């Protein structure tokens, strides 16, 4: 067990349907996370788009777990809009997992902070590692681990912990998708003195396995539509259910409030 006193200040959080989401931007998030990594303060950051937010909102155990994380970034534009609409946070940008990963890798390269990559397949990790080191030559990728497509056994969990500790990594990126990555980070945070970063599909994007949505679709919160067009059989139910619930919860929250509405965009 790791006992490190938390003395760092983290971005302020606001309630969105029971989930405490951080009102932050890239610069503040990168500064806070690298400061924790540099000082050896264990922490977890997860990036929540609509799907992750609504999934956590409807599951009490998961909700309590992610609310214990030091940072929950507004990964999706609709999450940023909801923060602005309901809490007047005035955020001008979201904190998109793939972009945050690149910015953190750049800072890690500059400051000599080793990183660990957990997720994907061996082929994805090989491509991802090659692309990251080509982009950031000074980046130290201490180790990688491609997990099986099932829960880890007790021996496998022990092996993962040993590898993370032996690597000396200060930043551990987890690319499993929500909520799997959140459960894993929460499970390991007391065992490994590092900053865990749940970045979803960032591994596939930066490995070149999947394509990101065009910039204009990202800007207008339509990334889900692009991903749905790429994988309709797998994603139609997810987006139909969670997007509908998000809109309903947002409508209820707006109707329960009075007074002038702050700027959304």
Secondary structure, DSSP 8 states (H G I E B T S, - for coil): ------------EEEETTEEEE---HHHHHHHHHHHHHHT--EEEEEE-HHHHHHHHT-HHHHHHHHTSSEEEE-SHHHHHHHHHHH-----S---HHHHHHHHHHHHHHHT--EEEEES-HHHHHHHHHHHHHH-TT--EEEEE---SS---HHHHHHHHHHHHHHT-SEEEEES-TTHHHHHHHHHTTTS-SEEEE-TTHHHHHHTSS----HHHHHTT-HHHHHHHHSHHHHHHHHHHHHHHHHHHHHHHHHT--S------
